[in-house]
Amino acid sequence: MNNTRSSHKRASMSLSSFCAGPETIKILVGPDREEFVVGRKLLVSACPFFRQLVDSSRMEFRNGTAQLVVALQGQCPDMFDLFCYWINERSDFHDFIDEAEEDGSCKALHWDLINLHLFAAQIQIPELQDLAMDAIQDLYLRCNWDIKPELIRYVYQECDPRDSCRLRKWIVAMTTWVLGGLQRVFVAERVKELFDMCPGFWDDYVTHLLKMSKGKLQFHLKNPQLRLPSNNLRGEERQFGYRQPEEVPASTPAIAVRRHLIATDDRRRPSVLSLRYFEFQIGIAGIYVQE
């Protein structure tokens, strides 16, 4: 990411490098082994992953001073910079969004937050997952973005389904919302291509439509960029935002989706995902509709 993140970048260095001895650990991140110095107590208290990492670290001596060293070669340094900020400050990433908007680096921040969410899932830090997901949603709202096809492709073709579970649910919710009020046909065409390329994406999309229909929720009103304060809210609030989408049984009658699409205003119906195409794909998925 751009070096204009000056007010936050290298938070870990500024807070802990003054005592680069046994109380700190040097982490070499990425193929170029970019250095980060983080307090050892902060790391080992964060999650079991780092406790094991520190236990297996090697000792390095420089100018008569000992320092623990570990490597995370498969991670992105810009993503890890966000992680170091969080582990020191235990704060959200709103200031990063403000700075990215000012210097035009929102796209770079987007990918750093995506990778941070995945990293937090891998090392099992739910709090960080939540903050990264909140920041992703805020960034999409701030930039008024549609769901990015390259993100769909990355998550469904390259990421572990368990680590990316929450991202997948959000992607499907965003897709439903975008297509529900879509006037830009070229976007829908690209999404349709991704349905063909990523069978799991189509399966998740169908499941989500069935859940929405069962809950009598309006596809074009429920905006995944907006977050509810609780999963337990009922009534009108649930028409306009998401917390974490719930699972729906595959046996839910698909005819409800069909009737909902028919009843929806023509201007709000998907431009490319026609009812015929939808029913065809439902049949392929093994969900048979009977009047």
RAWOSUL-V152284 format. One record per helix or strand of 2 or more residues. SS is the DSSP state (hx for helix, st for strand). FROM is the first residue (numbers start at 1). LEN is the number of residues. If there is no record, write none. Layout:
BEGIN
ss,from,len
SS,FROM,LEN
SS,FROM,LEN
END
This chain:
BEGIN
ss,from,len
hx,11,9
st,24,6
st,34,6
hx,40,7
hx,48,8
st,58,5
st,65,8
hx,77,13
hx,94,10
hx,106,17
hx,126,18
hx,149,10
hx,165,16
hx,185,13
hx,199,16
hx,235,5
hx,255,9
hx,266,3
hx,275,10
END
